[in-house]
Amino acid sequence: MPLFRFLAETVDRALRTTETQTRFPQGAGFFMPSRLHRCKIPIARECTNNLKHSDYIGNKSNKYRIIVKLLLRLSLLILTVSLATTHNFAQDCESGILNSTTGNWGYEMAWELYSNADDAIIASFQGTQNYTSTEQTVCLEPGCYFFILSDSWGDGWNGGSLEVTMDNGLSVEIDLADGVLAYATFEIGETDSCDYMLYGCTNPDAENYVVGATADDGSCLVPDIFVTSGDDERAYYLHIPENLPPNAPLVFVLHGHSGTASSMAVFGGMSEIADQEGFVVCYPQGLPDFQGINHWNANLGISNVNDVQFLTELALHLQTTLELSAECTYSCGYSNGGYMSYTLACAAPEIFKAIGSVGGTMSGADWETCEAQAVPVVHIHGTQDYVVLYGSTLGSNNPWEGAPGVETVVAHWANANGCSEVTTTSLPDLDPSDGSTVDLIEHFGSPTGYKAQVYRVNQGGHDWFGAWGNMDIQSSAVMWSFWSEFCANPLAIAEPYDSRHLGQADLCAAQSNTLIAREDIHLTVYDASGRRVAQRFLFTDQSWEMKGCGLHLVVAKSTSGQTQQLKVFVKD
């Protein structure tokens, strides 16, 4: 019988019992609780005749004593039931404390706690400040539990940690040493074998290896390794289209400062164009600089890495082993990768026959020492780029600066190669909503056929255009269009590259800051700089709230290999 029903019936019985015990002898009438000194009319005469005043008071007092005793018994019963319920609850729920301590870059640290029995979040944490501690109290039933650990920069928690302290004596300290994602598991009480299905890359040699993952989701990125003549092991990814024609071109695409080769391959769009146009794409991986940040040493003085040696030797290796064209090998890059492409044009013009730069320029050292070579240049840059300025930085001591403005740099290469004409054309504003327009500045008229181009993105920022920012052009498409003129293989794509032709699967949907999985998927999220900021697995119908204000590229991949890309603007 439910407790409250039992108590209600007990009180009702008590009142009926009290009424019975305080009834007068037959014919004497009965006591009305609302009255103290007289009987209820019309039986007042019977009360007067049969009940003395002392008997009346005695019966009334006896009635109250009975009620008080019953109430005391009920209170004791309620207390006993309450203590028993509390005792049973305590047996089924183990109390504990989750203490989150942030290190440097504390706002990048986050975690979520789940029961292995369902996908509901039990507790979560998002860092906001450096070197602070936050305690959360939990009460966990016996079972299997796991944490999803994440770092939005991808370099671990930088001294941050999570300590689990339970009243049963369990104490676990958890850390994310490196990477974007990891899992950590623990058990409470006596449990059957915990069959964790924690999806991620399970190959320790992969770039995106997930510590703690128990089920491989097919997302592993394992780079090829090339050993330079200086015995340095360097990593790279290759994209080789099916039915590759003989003597095909080779294009190097270099990521930006702090970027990765795998992320560049995702948002750059060069691989998709290669599939249509028939060339090989190489995505090399930069090494950490003196600050531990992935980079290309474009004579910047921020490392001792010999990237010219690595990239030139790798190009020769690929030309030989894959029988690729030595006359149609090019380099381009985003931001720091654009700087490095200029360095290659200065140092290895016999290997890299043309270059492209998106949001990068010449370093001060290259500007001062490089003699412009017969290497055609196509440069794409936003006028409102505040990371790598469109205008002049001459006289600056910053190693990233010290060169004139973008248009002057490109004109220098054009003039050195005999270009006599220059034109400026406003391109169609295909997407007025992006807040920017594009002008094409072309240098030509050289006796050797040399050409150089600037795509000036008015009001554009520090973006790989077509993936972020301006949508009137696609950076990879316009660069290949320029280079293809020199290989007698003009670009077959008349319009700017449109990713809709890929026939993407409908794997997930975005509602404001939340992603909802339509089937089991692995998610990888990139910010506008191309940096991987999150990755995780979502089950069908599971939702996940994205963090970090700004535009993000979300790449979803199903367990069957289907893919989907979508852009999500995350609000605070």
Number of C-alpha atoms within 10 A of each C-alpha: 6 6 9 10 9 11 15 11 11 15 15 11 12 16 15 11 14 17 15 11 13 17 14 17 10 8 10 17 21 20 20 14 9 9 9 11 11 15 20 15 10 9 14 14 14 15 22 14 9 14 16 10 11 9 11 19 13 11 15 16 12 13 17 12 12 15 17 11 11 17 15 11 12 15 12 12 13 15 12 12 13 12 12 12 12 12 11 11 12 13 12 14 15 17 15 19 17 20 18 25 21 26 20 15 20 21 18 27 30 24 19 17 20 18 19 19 12 8 13 12 11 14 14 15 18 17 22 14 16 17 15 14 15 13 14 13 13 15 15 19 18 15 17 22 21 18 22 18 26 27 28 25 20 22 18 22 28 18 16 25 18 22 16 17 17 19 11 11 8 13 13 14 13 16 16 25 17 17 24 26 27 25 22 19 19 15 19 16 16 9 10 9 9 14 10 16 11 23 23 27 24 21 18 12 12 14 17 21 22 25 20 20 20 16 13 17 21 17 21 18 15 17 19 12 13 17 13 16 10 9 8 13 12 19 19 18 18 17 17 17 18 11 8 16 12 12 15 21 26 26 26 24 29 31 32 28 21 21 23 23 24 22 20 26 23 19 21 25 20 26 25 22 21 23 17 13 21 20 26 23 26 23 24 27 22 26 21 17 18 13 9 11 15 19 27 30 23 28 22 20 13 17 17 11 20 16 20 19 15 21 21 17 17 19 21 14 14 17 18 12 8 14 13 23 17 20 17 21 26 28 27 30 27 30 26 29 30 29 29 34 33 29 26 27 26 20 19 18 18 17 20 27 22 29 30 35 30 27 30 29 34 29 24 24 18 22 20 11 9 15 13 20 18 20 24 25 28 24 26 27 31 28 19 16 18 12 13 21 21 23 16 16 18 14 11 12 10 12 15 23 21 20 23 22 16 25 18 13 19 24 20 15 22 29 18 15 23 18 22 12 13 15 10 14 11 12 13 12 16 14 13 12 9 15 13 19 22 25 15 16 20 20 24 20 15 16 10 11 12 21 27 26 25 24 25 22 24 17 17 23 23 24 23 30 23 21 22 23 21 28 24 22 27 21 29 26 23 21 25 22 17 21 26 17 12 17 14 9 12 14 18 11 15 8 11 16 21 15 14 8 8 10 10 14 14 15 21 26 14 18 10 12 16 15 20 18 24 17 17 21 27 24 23 21 23 22 23 17 22 29 24 25 22 21 25 21 20 23 15 14 13 17 18 15 12 18 17 16 12 12 17 24 22 24 21 27 24 24 14 10 12 14 19 18 22 14 16 21 16 16 12 8
